[in-house]
Amino acid sequence: MEKFLCNIKSQTIHLSVLDTQGSFANIPFVFFYENSAGSPDFMDSDLLRESFYRTVAQAPTLVGHIRAKGRGRIRAVIDNEDFNMPDYRESTSDIHFADLKSDGFNWRSWPLGVNTVGPMSQAGSEGEIKPINVHIIRLKDNSGVMIYVSMIHYIVDCPGYTAVVKRWSEIYQLLLSGDVEKIADLPPLSINRQVVLQSLPKERLPVNRETEKTFTKFSLLAEFFAWIPPKVRGHISSKIVKRQNAETHMFHISFSALDSLRQSMAGHAADPSKVNDSDIIMALTTKTIVQAQQATKEKGRKMGTCFNALNREKSDLPLAVVFEVRDRLGISDIKYVGNALIPKIQLKNIADLQTPTTIESLGQTITDFSDITQDFSAPYIASHIDMIMPRPSSFTRPMARYVRRKDALTYIYDLSPNMYDIDFGTGKPCWVSPIQPFRTNLTQLLTSKDPAEGIDVFISLFPNVMKEVLKNEFWNRTAKLIY
């Protein structure tokens, strides 16, 4: 399949902190396609492979070598005589698609070995960090196909990931129909890191205090972590995440439930009509998780241990809210295969958050959180980028600053792109899911199978904290457990 890559030119893509701040992690999803028509040529292996490599040729960072030069100066080196070839695998399973479907595509029903890499970006068996890993699993009696795709966060964020997989499906459809010449007419994928920088306005707004302190304050641990090679950093990160033993769950919150909360908060939130769905879910999940953390600590004290003894006297919760900025910078029409994420870090009062969730307390939390989003605009984004660009090693500083805070939370503010639109010409996926093992203290909003009905919420926490979340009455009245 290297013949489809022959036109890739050797080049070096210099990755900024926009890319490297998420470099610890992979972006992995699994797509489930049902052969409902019983077609013997369902999602043909040869066409899948050819269309995949034609896609890679359009986004050549997918065959780049991740290299470092100095502290934090990371590059994707694309060498047309030595590609970092994708790990592309195919296998079969004795599990029938109907069995997966009847169990609601629960992780427990998946075949073993679906994900061929872990949740963190580390070197594989060939000694390289592979930018993309693919595993095609053909299910029993040709009943369907599972497609696992994992990409490293060094080179893409979730919209970039979705653009690549979507392009794969588009090229597959053109090969299937024999319209190979139309591949050249598809809108180009861009790996040009100047796309974001050239979209910045002249105006500036100051970066909030906690974010500025996090990215500018010197830390010996952060400098060390930025200095070590990416492979070593990935190995250490993987060990840390494995020790966390995170418990993950998928929940669903309907728009009717969100609308009901919004209407009920009249008089309890600053202006409920201006509160969007993500604002409500951010306040609700943060309160629910903090209550669970505090309940875990109380149980630990009674048992003579503590969930996080180092944080026993802390009064503020570090909350990192991550925004996707393509739309805010006016570049959402560009199929940018890169990273366009900006975190805003704030400290929130734990005593306020741990109060029982009621309409009143939820409305107050939403009001308290309004400062997170109210000034997040293109001028603010430009100031943030001005701050990080001359500090290439700053991508490790959030990790170093909060490494001892087991209660620090990350919330992905923007809803993920609709992956249910990725159709290889045989129908849309019946289900799309992240993998189960992941790092702790993360909440991510995912487009639901029925995007007009509600939002799926992926949450990863320490097991003892998740246990308390699953018992939270207000949360259970609002959110439905998927698995």
C-alpha positions in Angstrom: 0.0 0.0 0.0 3.0 2.3 0.1 2.3 3.1 -3.6 -0.5 5.4 -2.4 2.0 7.3 -0.3 4.7 7.8 -2.9 3.6 11.4 -3.6 4.1 12.5 0.0 6.9 14.9 0.3 9.5 14.8 3.1 8.8 17.6 5.5 9.0 18.5 9.2 6.0 19.8 11.0 6.9 21.7 14.1 4.4 21.1 16.8 3.5 23.9 19.2 2.1 23.7 22.7 -1.4 23.6 21.1 -0.3 20.1 19.9 1.9 18.9 22.7 -0.4 19.9 25.6 -2.5 16.8 24.8 0.4 14.7 23.7 0.2 12.3 26.6 -3.0 10.8 25.3 -4.4 8.9 22.4 -7.9 9.5 20.8 -9.5 6.1 20.5 -13.0 5.2 19.2 -14.7 2.0 18.0 -17.3 2.1 15.2 -19.9 -0.7 14.9 -21.3 -1.5 11.5 -24.0 -4.1 10.9 -24.3 -6.1 7.8 -28.1 -5.9 7.9 -28.5 -6.9 4.2 -26.3 -9.9 4.5 -24.0 -8.7 1.8 -21.1 -11.2 1.1 -18.8 -8.2 0.2 -19.7 -6.1 3.2 -17.0 -3.5 3.8 -14.5 -5.2 1.5 -11.1 -5.7 3.1 -9.1 -4.6 0.0 -11.2 -1.5 -0.5 -10.9 -0.6 3.2 -7.2 -0.9 3.2 -6.7 1.0 -0.1 -9.0 3.8 0.9 -7.3 4.0 4.3 -3.8 4.6 2.7 -5.2 7.0 0.2 -6.6 8.9 3.2 -3.2 8.8 5.0 -1.6 10.4 1.8 -3.9 13.4 2.4 -2.8 13.8 6.0 0.9 12.8 6.0 1.5 13.6 9.7 -0.2 10.1 10.1 3.1 8.6 8.9 5.4 11.0 10.7 8.0 10.1 13.3 7.6 12.0 16.6 10.9 13.5 17.4 12.2 15.9 20.1 14.9 18.6 20.0 15.4 20.3 23.3 12.8 20.8 26.0 9.4 20.7 24.5 10.4 21.2 20.9 8.5 18.3 19.3 8.4 17.7 15.6 6.5 15.3 13.3 9.2 14.3 10.8 7.8 12.9 7.5 10.5 11.1 5.6 9.3 9.7 2.2 12.1 7.1 2.3 11.2 6.0 5.8 7.5 6.3 6.7 6.3 5.6 10.2 3.8 3.2 8.8 0.4 2.8 10.5 -0.3 -0.2 12.6 -3.2 -1.6 10.5 -4.6 -5.0 11.5 -7.4 -7.2 10.6 -8.9 -10.1 12.6 -12.1 -12.2 13.0 -14.2 -12.9 16.0 -16.6 -15.6 16.9 -19.0 -13.0 18.5 -22.0 -12.2 16.4 -23.1 -8.6 15.8 -26.5 -9.5 17.2 -24.9 -10.4 20.5 -23.2 -7.1 20.8 -26.3 -5.3 19.8 -28.5 -7.1 22.3 -26.1 -6.1 25.1 -26.2 -2.5 24.0 -22.6 -2.6 22.8 -21.5 -2.8 26.4 -17.7 -3.0 26.8 -18.1 -6.3 28.6 -19.4 -8.0 25.4 -16.6 -6.8 23.1 -14.1 -9.3 21.7 -10.8 -9.4 23.5 -8.0 -7.3 22.1 -10.1 -4.7 20.2 -7.8 -1.8 21.1 -4.2 -2.5 20.0 -2.7 0.4 21.9 -3.5 1.9 25.3 -5.0 5.2 26.2 -1.7 7.0 26.3 0.8 7.8 23.5 3.6 5.3 23.8 5.9 3.3 21.6 4.7 0.0 20.2 6.5 -3.2 19.4 8.5 -1.5 16.6 9.9 1.0 19.0 8.0 4.0 17.5 5.0 6.0 18.6 2.5 5.3 15.8 0.4 8.3 14.9 -2.5 6.0 13.9 -3.5 2.5 14.8 -6.4 0.6 13.1 -8.0 -2.7 13.9 -10.7 -4.1 11.6 -12.7 -6.9 13.3 -15.0 -9.1 11.2 -17.7 -10.6 13.3 -19.2 -14.0 13.2 -21.1 -15.1 10.1 -20.1 -11.8 8.4 -22.7 -10.2 10.6 -20.9 -6.9 10.9 -17.6 -5.1 11.4 -16.0 -3.3 14.2 -13.5 -0.6 13.3 -11.1 0.6 16.0 -9.2 3.8 15.2 -6.7 5.4 17.6 -4.7 8.5 16.8 -2.1 10.3 18.9 -3.1 13.7 20.4 0.3 15.0 19.2 -1.2 15.5 15.7 -5.0 15.7 16.0 -7.8 16.7 18.4 -11.3 15.2 18.2 -12.5 17.3 15.2 -9.2 16.5 13.4 -9.6 12.8 14.2 -13.2 12.8 12.9 -12.1 14.6 9.7 -9.6 11.8 9.0 -12.1 8.9 9.6 -14.8 10.8 7.6 -12.4 11.2 4.7 -11.6 7.5 4.9 -15.3 6.7 4.5 -15.7 9.2 1.6 -12.8 7.7 -0.3 -14.1 4.1 0.3 -17.5 5.1 -1.2 -15.8 6.6 -4.3 -13.7 3.4 -4.8 -16.9 1.3 -4.2 -18.7 3.2 -6.9 -15.7 3.3 -9.3 -15.5 7.1 -9.2 -11.7 7.1 -8.4 -11.2 10.4 -10.3 -13.5 12.2 -7.9 -11.1 11.7 -5.0 -9.1 14.6 -6.2 -12.2 16.8 -6.0 -12.7 16.3 -2.2 -11.9 19.3 0.0 -8.2 19.1 1.1 -7.2 18.1 4.6 -4.8 20.7 6.1 -1.9 19.8 8.4 -0.6 23.4 8.2 -0.1 24.6 11.8 -0.3 28.2 10.6 -4.1 27.8 10.1 -4.7 28.6 13.7 -2.1 31.3 14.0 -3.2 33.2 10.9 -6.8 33.3 12.2 -5.9 35.3 15.4 -7.3 38.8 15.7 -5.3 41.9 16.6 -7.3 42.4 19.8 -6.3 40.8 23.1 -8.0 40.0 26.3 -6.0 39.0 29.4 -5.6 35.3 30.3 -7.2 34.5 33.6 -4.8 34.3 36.6 -4.8 30.5 37.3 -4.3 29.6 33.7 -1.4 32.1 33.4 0.2 30.9 36.6 0.0 27.3 35.4 1.6 27.9 32.1 4.2 30.5 33.1 5.4 29.4 36.5 8.7 27.5 36.4 8.6 23.9 37.6 11.6 21.6 37.7 9.4 18.6 37.4 7.7 20.1 34.3 11.0 20.9 32.7 12.3 17.4 33.3 9.1 15.9 31.9 9.4 18.2 28.8 13.1 17.2 28.4 12.8 13.4 28.4 12.1 11.8 25.0 8.5 11.3 23.9 8.9 7.6 24.1 10.0 7.7 27.7 7.3 10.3 28.6 4.7 8.0 27.0 6.0 5.0 28.9 5.8 6.9 32.2 2.4 8.3 31.5 1.1 4.8 30.6 2.4 3.4 33.9 0.7 6.3 35.8 -2.6 5.7 34.1 -2.5 2.0 34.6 -2.0 2.5 38.3 -5.0 4.8 38.5 -7.2 1.9 37.5 -9.9 4.2 36.3 -13.5 3.2 36.2 -15.4 4.6 33.2 -19.0 4.9 32.3 -21.2 6.2 29.5 -24.3 8.2 30.5 -27.1 9.8 28.5 -28.8 13.1 29.3 -31.9 13.9 27.2 -32.6 17.4 26.0 -35.9 17.3 27.7 -34.1 16.7 31.0 -31.8 19.7 30.3 -34.7 21.9 29.3 -36.6 21.0 32.5 -33.6 21.9 34.6 -33.2 25.2 32.7 -36.8 26.1 33.2 -36.7 25.2 36.9 -33.7 27.4 37.5 -35.6 30.7 36.8 -34.7 32.9 39.8 -31.8 30.7 40.8 -29.3 31.3 37.9 -28.3 34.6 36.5 -30.2 34.2 33.2 -31.3 30.6 32.5 -32.2 31.5 28.9 -28.5 32.1 28.2 -27.4 28.9 29.8 -26.5 26.3 27.2 -26.5 22.5 27.6 -22.8 22.3 28.2 -23.0 24.9 31.0 -25.6 22.8 32.8 -23.7 19.5 32.4 -20.5 21.1 33.5 -22.1 22.4 36.7 -24.0 19.1 37.3 -21.1 16.8 36.7 -18.6 18.9 38.7 -21.0 19.0 41.7 -21.7 15.3 41.5 -18.1 14.3 41.3 -17.0 16.7 44.1 -19.7 15.3 46.3 -18.5 11.8 45.5 -14.9 12.8 46.2 -15.8 14.2 49.6 -17.9 11.1 50.5 -14.9 8.9 49.6 -12.7 11.0 51.8 -15.1 10.8 54.7 -15.2 7.0 54.4 -11.4 6.9 54.2 -11.1 8.9 57.4 -13.4 6.6 59.2 -11.3 3.6 58.1 -8.0 5.4 59.0 -7.1 6.1 55.4 -7.9 8.8 53.0 -8.7 9.0 49.3 -6.2 11.9 49.1 -4.5 12.8 52.3 -2.3 15.4 50.5 -5.4 17.4 49.7 -7.1 17.1 53.1 -6.9 20.8 53.8 -7.4 22.1 50.3 -10.4 24.4 49.9 -10.3 25.0 46.1 -10.8 22.5 43.3 -8.6 22.9 40.2 -11.0 22.7 37.2 -9.6 22.7 33.6 -12.3 23.5 31.0 -11.0 22.7 27.5 -12.5 24.6 24.6 -12.3 23.7 20.9 -11.7 27.0 19.1 -12.2 26.4 15.3 -15.6 28.0 15.3 -14.5 30.9 17.6 -11.7 31.7 15.2 -13.8 31.4 12.0 -11.9 28.4 10.6 -14.5 25.6 11.1 -14.9 25.4 7.3 -11.2 24.3 7.0 -10.6 20.6 7.5 -7.8 21.2 9.8 -6.1 18.0 10.9 -4.3 19.4 13.9 -5.0 20.6 17.4 -7.2 23.6 18.2 -7.9 23.2 21.9 -7.4 25.9 24.6 -7.7 25.0 28.4 -9.0 27.6 30.9 -8.1 26.6 34.4 -9.8 28.0 37.5 -10.0 27.2 41.2 -13.6 26.6 42.5 -14.7 26.5 46.1 -15.0 22.9 47.3 -17.4 23.8 50.1 -19.9 25.3 47.6 -19.6 22.4 45.2 -20.1 19.6 47.8 -23.5 20.9 49.0 -26.3 18.5 47.9 -27.5 19.1 44.4 -30.8 20.9 44.2 -32.3 23.3 41.6 -31.1 26.2 43.8 -27.6 24.9 44.3 -27.2 23.9 40.7 -28.3 27.4 39.6 -25.8 29.0 41.9 -23.0 26.8 40.6 -23.9 27.7 37.0 -23.8 31.4 38.0 -20.4 30.9 39.7 -19.1 29.1 36.6 -20.2 31.9 34.2 -16.8 33.5 34.4 -15.3 30.5 32.7 -17.1 31.1 29.5 -18.2 34.7 29.4 -14.9 36.2 28.1 -13.7 33.1 26.1 -13.5 34.8 22.7 -11.0 35.1 19.9 -9.1 37.9 21.6 -8.7 35.7 24.7 -7.6 32.8 22.6 -5.0 35.0 20.9 -3.6 36.0 24.3 -3.4 32.4 25.4 -1.5 31.5 22.3 0.8 34.5 22.7 1.6 33.1 26.2 2.4 29.6 25.2 4.2 30.0 21.9 7.5 31.3 23.4 7.3 28.6 26.1 7.6 25.2 24.3 8.1 23.3 27.5 5.0 24.7 29.1 2.9 21.8 27.9 3.9 19.7 30.9 3.2 22.4 33.5 -0.5 21.7 34.1 0.5 18.1 34.8 3.3 19.1 37.1 1.3 21.7 38.9 -1.6 19.4 39.8 0.2 16.1 39.9 -0.6 15.7 43.6 -4.2 16.8 43.3 -6.1 13.6 42.8 -9.3 15.6 42.8 -8.4 18.0 39.9 -11.0 17.7 37.1 -10.9 18.2 33.3 -14.1 19.0 31.5 -14.2 19.0 27.6 -16.7 21.9 27.0 -17.6 21.4 23.4 -19.7 18.5 22.1 -17.6 16.1 19.9 -18.3 16.0 16.2 -21.0 13.6 15.0 -19.2 10.4 14.3 -22.5 8.7 13.5 -22.3 10.5 10.1 -19.3 8.3 9.1 -20.8 6.1 6.5 -18.7 3.8 4.3 -21.6 3.4 1.9 -23.1 0.5 3.8 -25.0 2.5 6.4 -24.2 4.6 9.4 -22.6 3.0 12.4 -25.1 1.4 14.9 -22.9 2.6 17.7 -19.7 4.6 18.3 -17.8 4.3 21.6 -14.6 5.3 23.3 -12.5 2.6 24.8 -12.9 1.6 28.4 -9.4 2.2 30.1 -8.7 5.9 30.3 -7.1 8.4 32.6 -9.1 9.6 35.6 -11.1 12.7 36.3 -12.2 13.4 32.8 -15.7 14.3 31.5 -16.3 14.5 27.8 -19.5 15.2 25.8 -20.2 12.9 22.9 -22.8 13.2 20.1 -25.6 10.8 20.7 -26.8 8.2 18.2 -29.9 10.4 18.0 -28.4 13.9 18.1 -31.8 15.5 18.3 -32.7 13.6 21.5 -29.8 14.3 23.9 -26.1 14.1 24.7 -23.9 11.2 25.8 -21.5 11.9 28.7 -18.3 9.9 29.1 -16.9 10.0 32.6 -13.6 8.4 33.9 -12.9 8.5 37.7 -11.1 6.6 40.4 -13.2 3.5 41.2 -14.2 4.5 44.7 -15.3 8.0 43.5 -17.3 6.5 40.6 -19.1 4.2 43.1 -20.4 7.3 44.9 -21.4 9.0 41.6 -23.5 6.0 40.7 -25.4 6.4 44.0 -26.1 10.1 43.6 -29.9 10.6 43.5 -30.0 13.9 41.6 -27.6 12.6 39.0 -29.5 9.4 38.5 -32.8 11.3 38.0 -31.1 13.4 35.3 -28.7 11.0 33.6 -29.3 7.5 32.3 -26.5 4.9 32.6 -25.7 3.4 29.2 -22.9 1.2 30.5 
